[in-house]
Amino acid sequence: MMQLDHRLAQSSEFIADLTLCQVRLSHNAAFPWLILIPKIDDIIEIINLSRPDQHQLMDEIAQISKIMQDLFAPNKINVATLGNVVPQLHIHVIARYHTDPVWPNPVWNTISQEYFELDLQARVELIRQYIQFSID
């Protein structure tokens, strides 16, 4: 069982498990924002994954990016892994719009907006169902 960094656990909501990664929704409601976390302990960099797991990760990033595109119709999808604050490997997949509050700048350390609990649960369920649909 993967040990999830407490900061990832506190700042995001579990959606689903894929073959390699856990999918979580960022609590920042300012942007449609998913996080992929490989379910392998002590991984900091993509290069720390085995070659098959690296390929699986890329497949899952593409799958989640397609879901974000289909559900939210963004102008751009940002995919990033930083790890400067939380070293556990995690990949951000963020839907961006020309009309979002910080466009075209990066989202890091800009605005943060909390979900209302019902909105959070509705978004989790929507994405969970879409992931299930895309797997079947």
C-alpha positions in Angstrom: 0.0 0.0 0.0 1.4 3.4 -1.0 2.1 5.9 1.7 0.5 9.1 0.6 2.3 12.3 1.7 0.1 14.1 4.2 0.1 17.3 2.2 -1.3 15.5 -0.9 -3.9 13.8 1.3 -5.0 17.2 2.9 -5.1 19.2 -0.3 -6.9 16.7 -2.5 -9.8 14.2 -2.7 -9.5 10.6 -3.8 -11.3 9.8 -7.0 -10.1 6.4 -8.4 -7.2 4.0 -8.7 -5.8 3.4 -12.2 -3.3 0.6 -13.0 -0.3 2.6 -11.8 -1.7 5.8 -10.3 -4.2 7.1 -7.8 -6.3 9.9 -9.2 -7.1 12.8 -6.8 -9.0 16.1 -7.3 -7.2 19.2 -6.0 -9.2 21.1 -3.4 -8.4 24.3 -5.4 -11.7 24.9 -7.1 -10.3 27.8 -9.1 -9.3 25.3 -11.8 -10.3 21.8 -12.9 -7.2 20.2 -11.4 -6.4 16.5 -11.1 -3.3 14.9 -9.5 -1.9 11.5 -10.5 0.2 9.7 -7.9 2.0 6.5 -8.7 1.1 3.8 -6.1 4.8 3.0 -5.5 6.6 4.1 -2.3 9.8 6.2 -2.4 9.5 7.4 -6.0 10.6 11.0 -6.5 11.3 11.3 -10.2 9.7 9.7 -13.3 13.2 8.2 -14.0 12.9 6.3 -10.7 10.1 4.3 -12.2 10.8 1.1 -14.2 10.5 1.5 -18.0 7.2 -0.3 -18.1 5.9 1.9 -15.3 7.1 5.1 -17.2 5.1 4.0 -20.2 2.1 3.2 -18.0 2.4 6.7 -16.4 2.4 8.4 -19.8 -0.7 6.3 -20.8 -2.5 7.4 -17.7 -1.5 11.1 -18.1 -2.9 10.9 -21.6 -6.1 9.2 -20.4 -6.7 11.8 -17.7 -5.8 14.6 -20.1 -8.5 13.3 -22.5 -11.0 13.1 -19.7 -10.2 16.7 -18.7 -10.6 17.8 -22.3 -13.9 16.0 -22.8 -15.4 17.1 -19.5 -14.2 20.7 -19.2 -13.3 21.8 -22.8 -10.3 23.9 -21.8 -8.2 26.0 -24.1 -5.1 24.2 -22.8 -4.2 21.3 -20.5 -1.1 21.9 -18.3 0.7 18.8 -17.2 3.5 19.3 -14.6 5.5 17.6 -12.0 7.5 19.8 -9.7 8.1 18.1 -6.3 10.0 21.0 -4.8 7.7 21.1 -1.7 6.2 17.6 -1.8 8.9 15.2 -3.1 6.6 12.2 -3.6 6.1 11.9 -7.4 2.8 13.4 -8.4 1.7 14.8 -11.7 -0.7 17.8 -12.0 -3.2 17.8 -14.9 -4.9 21.2 -15.0 -7.5 22.5 -17.3 -6.8 26.1 -18.3 -8.9 28.7 -20.0 -8.0 32.0 -21.7 -10.6 33.5 -19.2 -9.1 32.0 -16.0 -7.9 34.5 -13.4 -4.2 34.0 -14.0 -4.0 33.2 -17.7 -1.5 32.8 -19.3 0.7 32.6 -16.1 1.3 29.3 -14.2 -1.2 28.5 -11.4 1.4 27.9 -8.7 0.9 30.1 -5.6 -1.7 32.3 -7.2 -5.4 32.0 -6.3 -7.0 29.3 -4.2 -10.7 28.8 -4.0 -12.3 26.1 -1.8 -15.1 23.8 -3.1 -18.4 23.8 -1.4 -18.8 20.3 0.0 -21.7 19.4 -2.4 -19.7 20.8 -5.4 -16.7 18.8 -4.3 -18.6 15.6 -4.1 -20.4 16.2 -7.4 -17.1 16.9 -9.2 -15.5 13.7 -7.7 -18.5 11.6 -8.8 -18.5 13.1 -12.3 -14.9 12.4 -12.9 -15.1 9.0 -11.2 -18.0 8.0 -13.5 -16.1 9.3 -16.6 -13.0 7.3 -15.6 -15.0 4.2 -15.1 -16.7 4.8 -18.5 -13.3 5.3 -20.2 -12.0 2.0 -18.8 -14.9 -0.1 -19.8 
